Amino acid sequence: MVTGLRALFLLAILALAACSPARHRPAPTVPAPVGGNHQVTYLVLSEAGPAQGQDRAYFTGLGARRISVTFLAQGRGAYSVDAVCDAPARYRFEGVDGAVSGNWIDAGRRVHFRVGPAERGRSWLDLDPATQGCDLTVTPGGRPGWSLHLAREETALPAVARLDAAVPGCTRSLGGDALDRAFMDTGSLSATCPVPVGARRLLPDGLDALNAKIEALTGATVSRAALEAGDPAMALDWTHAPRLDLIYVNYLNLNADFAGYMIARMLAWHAARGTVVRILVSDIMLTDTDRRLFEGLAAQYPTVQLQPYRLPASAAHGLEGQLGRLHRITHVKLFATLAREAGRSRAMIGGRNIHEGYFFQTPRDLSAWPFLHQYDPRHNRLTGGFTAYDDFEVELSRDATVRQIAAHMGALWHRDFDSQAMQDLAPGPGTASVQDGVVRHYISIPFTDGEALAQYYAGLIDAAQQSIHIAIPYLNLPDVIDAALHRAQARGVEVTVVTTVRVREATDFMVSGLNRAFANAFGGWVRFFDYDPFPRLLHAKLITIDGRLAIVASTNLNRRSFAHDFENGLVFMDRDMAQGLNAIIQSYVARGDRVRPGQPVSRLVHWLDGIRLISRAF
């Protein structure tokens, strides 16, 4: 029986299908804006205002031709705001009927405006690009006012400015074989030059991964028994906590549950000491409970900076772009801590989000914590339930490598708001020699970089001579990757793919159908396995090629990852890393069942898959 939710979803798909173009061309590369970016900072307004002594926040003007501050209002009341800046400023409101802009007010004079109840990103304070600071007085209706000084980050915080320095780009290999050349040939994809991997830790176990984040923030782990007990107020040892200049918490999901609350507690400790925390999260995935926790954290500690990502209208080009405003997300996964002491910085990248299901097989009992999620395992996540995942991350701790990844993430953080194009990499050597034991970090915004990541993955597959091993949850290959896999077959390359075929999520009927369609198209020659560790689902995104190259990423092998979503990943030219990932992939295969052609795929899935506008959304 079709559920009401599925019926609504099908109706929406049918409506989209009626408008679908017959063909699709990849998005053009969007050049960096002439004259600089439009930099936007979000400020959370609460009735109580910042915690005592937390009266300073930062806005960014890095490479800006335009600077704006916009507001996320908590509570049911309106806010009166007065801003006095050291350069001209104006108020602008974006309503249903379009934008209304006030006059520019001279430096030192008051700009007065009102932010409505629960307003999100509609009131804007535009700043002259020369602005260095503003003083804000905020008065909640019927409550005492509070003040906040806004300082320009790149001049007020030189340590953070150094972490935001543009990284050089490299796109070609100095010699080497076909895989070396493909490793370097990123085209218009934003990717760092190779650097030594250094110390690394593989994190296939959920509790180990959560503990690694606790250790990065506090300098100590907690016992597995304490994590299993799930007390959100558990004691933490701060004796050896690192001194941090910057923290990145970038995820699709950032949930107010046991794991999320533990992270929020630790972020608050560092923010209270002046650390800048940058949270990039998909706004569409946040519930009111999530917003109250993490936006409340930013309201209390204004050095916690939030970017709740939604595609702005200015970047939504064509019909696909307009529809993309409903479903495009940031799928970037990065947890990074940048320490003042050498050797204490950490970067963790992989498939996990901050949600209990990525760390525990069952939810913690949070019935005594009414402001946190109490999941119901009888329901799926879309309806407030719980799904558990078998996932993977890698932790890097070589200081220079972590700092390069953070600097590269700065290019995403400081992207142009109007087009969503990232900051360009700095002019670099162009070419680099490839040797064993190096890694690159990539960031993909496919609708601004011409879908360069799909071309990069296809090039890596084309360079394979012996083997390609893949663990991935979603299989809906872009045409260029589909064609590259068929060319690998012609060369006699051994290909192994493992997934959980039956996805058991809200869009199960479509994504499970696409996984089965992959079996029908490739199962005759690809060693395709169904690893179903019920009640968990495989969620790792791992690839190895020829026992030399390895990928740990946020990227799925589905069309939406290569056409719509922000993605990031690490590409290693490292035999030890490839060997470690192959062992992980083989452990899934050993517990899986071979899947061959002849899998049932509904006519509805076949029909929807033939409509490019729809199939590219899965």
N, C-alpha and C positions, 0 to 999 in steps of 0.2 A: 504494500500500500504506500502510495506517495504521500509523504508528510506535507503539512501546510508550508513549512519552510522551503522544502524542495520544490513545491509547486510554484511558489513565488519566484524562486531562483530560475526555474525553467521559463516562466513567463518573461522575466527580465532578459534571459538569453534569446528568446524568440523575438523580443522587441529589437534587440541589437542586431539579430540576423537579418531583419528586414532592411536594415540600413547598411549592411556589410558590403564593402567593395569586393570585386572579383579578384583583384590582385593586391599584393602589398609590396612596397619597396622599403628597404631599410631606411631608418631615419638618417637625414644628412648630419654631417658633423657640424656642431654649433661652435662657431669661433668664440674666443674670449671677448667679452664686451669691450668695445673701443673706449678708452679713457678710464677703464676700471670697472669694478663690480658694484652692484647694489648690495650693501651689507645690511643685514637685518638682525636685530637683537630682540629677544622676547623677555619681557619682565612680567612676573607673576605678582598680582596685587591681592593682598588679603586684609581682612579687617584688623587683625592684630599687628600686621607689619613684620619687619625683620626682628630676629632675636636681639637681645641687648648686645650692643657693641658691633652688630652686623649692619652697619649703616653705609656700606660701600658696595657698589656693583660696577660692572665693566661693560662697555659697549665696544664693538669692533669697528674700525674704519680701515682695515688692512686692504690696500689696493683699491680703495673705494672712490667711485665717482658720485655715489649717493649713499647716505647713511640714514637708517630709520630705526626707531625703537617702536615696537608694538606690544600690546598688553593682553594678558590672560587674567581675567577677573574671577576671583573665587567668591563664593557666598551669594546671597540674594540681593544685596544692595548695590547701589551705584557708588562710584568713586569720583571725587573732585580732585583734579591734578593741576598743580602749578609747576612749571619748569622755567628755570632761569639758566641760560647757557652762555658760554664765553664766545659764541659765534652765533650768527642768525639761525633761527629755528622757526618751524611752523607746525600747526596741527592739521591733520588730514583724516577724514572719515570715509571709510568704504562701506556704503550701505547697499541695500538691495537694488536701488535705482542708480548706482554708480558712485563715483568718488566725489567728495566735496572737500576742497582744499582751502585752508585759511591763508591769510597773507603771511609773508615772512616777517618775523619780529626781530628787531635789532638785538645784538648781543647785550646781555645784562638786563633785558626787559622781560617781563613775565609773559609766558605763554600759558593760557588757561584753557582747560577742556574737561570734559566729563567722559568717563568710561562706564558704560551701562552694566547692569547686572549680568553676570555670567558671560560677558562679552569676550570673544576670542578673535584676536587679530583683525579688528575692524577700526580701532582708533590707532592712529600713527603719529608719532613725533618725528618729523623729518629734521635732520641736522645738517648744517653746512659741513662739507668734507673737512674743513679746517678745525672743527670742534675738538676740544681737548677735554671738556668736562661740562656737566650740567648738575644743578641742584634741584631735586624733585621734592615737593611737599604733597603728600597724598592724604586726603581726608575722606574716610569712609562715611557714608550717610549715618548720622547719629552717633558716630564714634570719634574718639580723639584721633588727630592726625599723626602722621609719622613722616620722617624725612629720609632721603636716600641720596647719596652723591654718586653720580655716574661718571666714571673716569674712562678715558680712552685706553683700551687694554694694551695696545702695542707700545705706548709710551710709558704707561704707569707700571707695567709688569715686564721688564726686560727679559726675565727668565722665560716667560711664556712666549714672548716675541721670538726668542731664539729657537724655541721648539716649533714655531710656525714658519721658520725660514723655508723658502721653496727648495725642494729637493731636485737635483739634476736628473734629466731624462737620458735614457739609453735605448736605442731601438734596433741595433744591429750587432752581430757577433764578429769579432776579429778572428776569422778562421773557424776551425772546429767542424764537426760533422753536421748532418741535417738536423739532429735534435738540438744541438747547441744553437744553430741558427734559428730554429723555430722558437726556442726558449727566449731568445732576444727579440724576435720580430713581433713587437706588440702593435705596430701600426699606430692608429690614433687612440689606442687604449692607454689610459694613464697608469704607468707602472714605473717603479723605482729601478735604479741600477742594481745589479747584483751586489750583495754584501755577504760577508761570512755569516753562516747560521749561528755559530757559537753554541752555547748551552741551550738545550731544548728539553722539554718534557712532554711526552705523549699522555693525553688525558682522555682515555676511553671511558673511565668510570665516573659516574655523575657526582658522587660524593667527593672524590678526589678533585674534580673540577671546581666544585663549590669551595672546597677547602683551599684550593690554589688562589682563589679570589680573596678569601679571608686573609690568607697569609700575605698576599701582595699589599693589602691595606693595613693590616695590623702588625705584620712581622712575625706572626705565630699562627699555627693551625689550632683547630679544636678537635676533640675526639670524634670519631665516627659515631659513637654512642650518643654524644650530645647532639649531633646533627640529626640522627634518627629520632631522638626525643622531640625535637622540633619546638623548643621553647624560644620564641622570638626575642625574649629579654635575657637570654643566656649571657653569662659574664664573658667578656672578651679581654684578652691580655694585650695592653697597649705598650708594654714596657719597651719593646724593640720595634715600635712602629716606625716606618720610614717617613722622612720629611718629603712631602710631595709638592711639586709645583703645579702639576696638571694630571687630571684623571679623565679618561674617556670611557663612557658607558654607552655603547651604540648597539641597538638591537631592534629587531622587529617587535618583539614582545618584552615589556618591562612591567611585571605584574606585582600587585600589592598582595603578596602571599608570604610564606615563611622566608623563601630565598630572597624575594624582593625587599622585604622589611629588613633582613640582615644587611643587605647591600646598602639600603637607605641609612641605617644606623651608622655604618662605617663611613659613608660619604659625608654625613653630617659632622662626624668627628673631625674629618680633614677640612671641610668647608669652614668650620668654626675657627680654624687656624689659618685661614686665608687661601687655601688651595682652590684653584679654579677647577670645577667639575663640568665637563661637557657631556650632556645627555642628548643623543640623537635617537629618536624613536618614532615609529609610525603612529601618527595621531589616530588613524582609523582603528587601530588595535587597542587603544586605551579605553578602559571602562571608567565610569565615574569614580570607582574605588581606587583605580590606579592613579587617576589625576589628583585625587585628594592627597594621596601619599606623596607622589613625586613633585607635583606642582606645589604642594604644601612645603616640601623640603626646600624648593627654590624660593618660595616666599619668605621662609624663615632664615635661609642662608643665601643671600643674593649672589654669592660667587658660584652657586650651582646654576649653570646656564642650560636652558632647555631649548631644543629645536623639535617641536612636535610636527613631523613632516607631513605635509599634504602638498600635492602638486598645485602651484598657483595658476590662476587663469592665464597669466602672461606667458607661461611655458607650455600651455596645452594647445598644440598645433594640430589642426585637422580633426576629423571625426575621431580617430583613434586617441588623439591627445585629450579631447574633451571627455571621452569615456574613461580614459586613463585617470582623470581626476577622481573617479570613483574607486579605483582599485590599485593604482600604482603605490608602491610602498618603498621604504628603505629596508632592505634585507641585509644590510651591512652588519656584521658581527665582529665587534672589537671590544675587549676589556683591556685597558692599558693604564699603567701607573708610571709616571715620570718622576723619578726620585732625584734628590740633590746629591745623595751619596752614590758613588760609582758602584755598579753591580747590583743595585736594588730596584731597577726599573723592570717592568714586566709587560708583555703583550700576549694576549690570548685570543686566538682566532679559530673559528670552526663553525659548526652547525648550531650550537646551543643558543637558546635565548635565556632570559632571566624569568623563569617560570618553573614551578616545582616539578613539573613533569619531566624536565630535562635533568633533574638531579635525583628524583625519588620515583619509585615504582608506584607508590600510593601517596595520597596527599597527607600532610600533617593535620593533626586535630587543632584547629584554630578557633574553636567555638567560643573560647574565652576572649577572643580578640575580634570584636564585631566590626572593626574598621578594616579588617583584612579579608581576603577571599576565603570562604569555606567551600571548597570544591565538592561537587557531588559526582562520584565516579560513574553513576548511572547515566550521565548525560555527556555529550561531547563538549568540547571547549567552546564552541560557538554559542551554546545555550547555558553556559556557566558551569560546565562539567570539567572533566579532567582527562587528559591523555598523557601517557608516559612514553618516553622516547629513548632509544638506544642511539647515542650520539657520540661525537668526538670533537676535541679541541687539541691544539698544540700550544704550549707556552714557550715563548722565547725570552731569554734573559740577558743576552749580550747587549750591553748598554748602547753602543752605537747603532745596532740593528733595531732595537726598540725605538730609539729616538728618530731613526729614519722613517719607520712606520708611522709614528706619531706626527712627524712633519708632513708626511703624505696625507694623513687623515685631516690635517689642517687645511689642505687644499679643498677637501670636501666640505669641511665645516665652514670655510670662508667662500663657498661657491656663490655665484651671482644669483640673487633671489629671483630676478625677473626671468632668466632663461634656464636656471639651474645648471649652467655650465660651470665646471670646476675651474679653479685657477690653473693656469698652465704650469707645467714643470719648468724649472730653470734651465737655461741653455747648459747642456752638459757635453760630455765627450762624444755622444752619438754612438760610438762603438765601445764594446767591452769584450775582453777575453773571458771565456767561460771555463770554469774549473770546478771540480767536485767540492761540495761543501758550501755552496752559496744559495741565496734565496732572494726572491723579488716579491714585492707587494703590489697588487693591482687594485684599482677601484674602477668600477664600471657604472656609468650613467648612460644607458644604451640609447636613449632618445636625444642625447646631445653629442655622443661620440661616434655616431654612425653604426651602432651595434658592433663595435670593434671586438668585444669579448668573444662573440661567436666565431669571428674570423680567426682570433688567436687560438681558441680551443681546436678549431678545425686544422690549423697549421700544426699544432702539436700532434694531433692524431695522424696527420699525413707524414710526419717525421718518424713515426713508430716503425720499427723493423722487426721486432720480436713479440712484444706483448703489450696489451693494454688491460689494466685491471681497474674496475670501477665499483664503488659502493655509493649508491645514490637513492633517494626516496622517490623521485618523480622523473618519469621518462616521457618526454614529449619533444623530440629532437628538432631544433631548427634545421632548415633544409641544408645549410652548409655543413653542419655536423653529421647529419644523416648521410650525406654524400661522402664525407671523409671516412666514415666507418665502412661504407661499402668499398671504398678504395683500399682500406686496410685489409678487407677480406680478400681482394684480388691479389694483394702482396703476400698473403698467407700469414698475416699477423694473428696471433692467438688473442682473443678478446673474451674476458670474463666480466659479467655484470651481475651484481647482486642488489636486490631491493626487497621491500615488503610490498608484494603485489596488491594485496587488499589493504588500502590505506586507512579505512575506518575513521575518516574525518568528515567534516561537513560536506565537502564536495566529492565524497567517495565515488559516487556513480560516474563522475567524469574522469578523475585522476586514476582511479583503479582501472577504468576502461582503457585509458591511454597506456597504462603499464601492460595490460594484456595485449593491446595492439602492438606494442614493442615486441612482445614475445612472438606474435604472429609474423612480424616483419623480419626479425633478426634471430629468433630462437633456433632456426635450422642450422646456424653455424656459430653464433655467439653462445658461449657457455653462460646461460642465463639462469639465475637461481632466485628462488623466493625464500627469503629469510624472515620468518614471522615469529619474533620472540614474544608472543602474546603474554601479557596485555600491552607490551611496549611495541613501538613501531620504529623501524630503522630510519634514522634522520641524518646520519653522517654523510658528508659530501667529500669523497676521497677518490683520487685517481693516481695511478702510477703508470709510467711508460718505460718499457725496456729496462726495468730495474734500476733506472738512473734518475728519472724525473718524477717528482711527486707534487700533488696539489692537495692542499687543505683549504677549503673555501666555504663561503656562504652559498655558493652558486649551485643550483640544481640543474640537471640536464633537461630542463623544460623551456618552452618558448618564452614564458613570461620573464624568466631570469635574464634572458638575452635580449628582450625587447622592451621591458617596462621598468624593472626594479633596480634600485641601487644595489650593487653587489661588491664584495671584496674577497680577496683570497691571497694565499701565499703559494708561490710556485718555487719549488726547491729543485736545484740540480745537485742531488746529494744521495749517494747510494745507500748510506745508512738510513736516511729518512725513508727512502723508497722501500727498503727492506722492512722497516718497522711498519709502514702502512700496508705493505703486502701481507704481513702477518695478521694485521687487524682484518683486512678484507677476507683473507683465507679463513679466519675464525668465523666470519659470517657465513661463508660458503659451506664450511664443514657442518653447520647447523641448518642449512637450507635444503630445499628440494629443487631439482632441475625442472625448469619450465620450458616446454617446447611449443611449437606452433599448434594451432587448433583451439586457442583459448576463446571463450565466449565474449564477444563485444557487442553491445546492443546497437541496433540501427540508429538510435538517437545519438550515441557517442560518435559513430561513424559520420553521421550528418553534421553534427556540431564541429567535429574535427576538420571537415571540409570547408568550413567558413573561417577564413583566415583571421578575421577580426576577433572571433571567439577563441579559436585554438591558440592564438598568441597570448590569451589571458590566462592560460593554464600551463 
